[in-house]
Amino acid sequence: MKASAICWTLLAIPLVTTAQVRPRSTSTYTTSIDGVVAQVVDGGSWKTIITLVNVDTSVGAYVIKFYADDGSPMTLPTTAGTSNTIAGTLLVNGSVVIETAGTAAALSQGWALVTTTNNITGNAIFRQSVPERPDFEASMPIIVYVEDNEYLLPFDHITSATGVAIVNPVRFDTITVLVTFRDEQGNQFYTNAFTLGPLAHTAFSLSERYPQSKGHRGVVELKTTDFTMNVLGLRFGAASFTSILPMTR
């Protein structure tokens, strides 16, 4: 399987959740509110479960749009119907759980944009189901659409492996992602750059894409000089997996 899918091909390891570094609702804006689910997977033993909660004082509407790696609409079978767009309303203090089917043999990978009319928050859970073994899960918060354009992600390529999922949530612009590796003393030892088209997504193993980082641990900086991007870290141990919300300056 290609490197972009490597973060979801380790089928026999448990998933461990991590705490959110900087708690946020889906957004705090006063008009249409956008949030990003930085990684959505379905099939190949995986499914994604999105939970939304209306924490506002009035009824709210939501729209979830699924996008593939290339930014095109991604149709998924879910408990709310088979489509690339799921819409609904939530009463005050109401909630909804939307699960992808997870029954396809092939893996589908991308991201989701959540748009709401008021303060609706939520999270996403990744579940892996393998016969004769308990289900494993990890979770991540829905991140504000305009979160940041610079992220710091600890990596350890001595005792584990680090993956990353990156989203360009902007529909009108291609972004350039600048990648800078620093060791534990803060010394820069490798840099690279790549582009992501409008609404595009990528997920890969850092040590496979950048073998110069093997045998090192430290911090990788992911930065764009463009409007914004969204990032999720993924850490693989010998018998464990965890999602990591990167730090921001």
PyMOL commands that set and color helices and strands:
alter all, ss='L'
color gray80, all
select helices_A, chain A and resi 3-8+206-209+211-213
alter helices_A, ss='H'
color red, helices_A
select strands_A, chain A and resi 15-16+33-42+46-54+60-68+76-78+81-83+85-90+95-99+108-116+120-128+136-141+143-144+150-156+161-167+175-183+188-196+201-205+217-223+230-236+241-244
alter strands_A, ss='S'
color yellow, strands_A
deselect
rebuild
show_as cartoon
